[in-house]
Amino acid sequence: MRIKEPSAQVGYLLVVVIVITLVLVPLSIASFDLGFVWAVVALVAAVVVAARTFRGRGEPDSRRPWWKMTNTRSTSVALTLLFVFQAMYASVAAPQSPNPPLVFVGGAALFIVAAFYLNSAIRTAADSRSA
């Protein structure tokens, strides 16, 4: 299954945000650790699903190379910046959280996602120059 229409891609992202929020709030009330782990795992899973199923305009339905997260370099750069910002925020906010080591690990997971998007941006740019 490939998600090609921009409206369907936005719909997927909205569902992800709503579901993560609806599950996160009650879990966090019950246990900060459980809620935080749920949010990070769900976010990383949503990124993996989006990277494997979203397709840009004119992009074929065939499998992408493992490293290709988005169709364009600019999208990869934008998402790199988003995840770096989230990882930095987690690192800064960790000392004030109920479980600082857990928040640092969550920030590291977001930083790894950012690294994958950065790799995609670099390799997509190199691919377009060699083509």
N, C-alpha and C positions, 0 to 999 in steps of 0.2 A: 504494500500500500504506500502510495506517495501522496503527500499533501502539496498540491501545486498552487491552488488558489490563495491569494493573499488573505481573503476574508476567512477562509478555513484555517489558515495559519494563525491569524489573530484570535479566532475562536478557540483554537487549541491552547494558546497562551492564556487566554482569559479563564478557561476551565482549569488549567493548571494552577493559576494564582488563586482562584476561588476555592478549589479543593484543598490545596495546601493550607490556606488560611482557615477554612472550616474545620480541618482536622488538627491543625497546629494549636489553635486557641484552647480547646478542651484538654488536649494532651499537656500543654504547658501549664494549665491550671493544676492538673493532677501531678505532673512532674516536669520540672524545667528540662532535665536531661532527656527524657523521652520525647518531649516536644521539639527540642533542638535537633536531636538525632533524626527524627521524622522529617523535619524541614530540610535538612541538608541532604539526606538520602533521596527524598522526593524531588528536590531541585536538580540534583545530579542525574537522576533517572529521566526527568523531563528533558534535560539538555541532550542526553544520549538519544532519546526517542526523536526529538526534533532534528538533531543533526543527521540521523539516518533516514528520516521520512520527508522532511521538507525539501522541496525542489524549487529552484528559481526559474524565472522566465527563460525558456529555451533550453533548460537543462534536461538531459535525457533521463529516462526512468531507470537506467542501469545502475548498478551499485557504484557508489562513490568510493574513491580510495579511502583507506582507513583514516588518513590524516585530514581529509577535507570535511570541515564542519559546516561551512556555508558556501553559497554559490559565488559570492564576490569577496574581494579583499576588504572592501570598506565595511561590509557587515561583520567580518571576522574581527577587524580592528575595533569596531564599536563594541562588540560583545567582549573582547579582551579587556577593554577599559572598564566596562560594567562589572565584570567579575573581579578585576584587580581592585576596584573601588570597594566592592563588597568584602573582599578578603582583608583589605586594609582596615575597613571599619570594624570587622570582627576582631582583628588583632588589637585595635585601640580600645574597643569596648570590653574585651575579655576580662581585664582585671576587675571590672565592676560587676561582672556576672556571677551568678551563684556557683558556677563550675568553670573557672577560667581555663583549665587544660582542655576541656571539651570544646570550648569556643575557639581556642587556638587550633584544634584539630579540624573543626568546621571551616575555619578561615583557610587552613592549608588545603582542604578539599576544594574550596572555591578558587584558590590560587592555581591549583592543578588544572581546573577547568579553564581558567584564563590562559594557562600555558598551552593547552590544546588549541584554543582559538588563535593564539598568537602564531603557533606553528602552522595552522591553516592559512593565516594571512600571508605569512612569509612564503610558504610553498605555492599558494595560489598565484602570488605575484611572480614567482620564478617560473611557474608553468605558463603564465600568459606571455612572459618575455621570450620563452623558448619556442612557443608555438608560432 
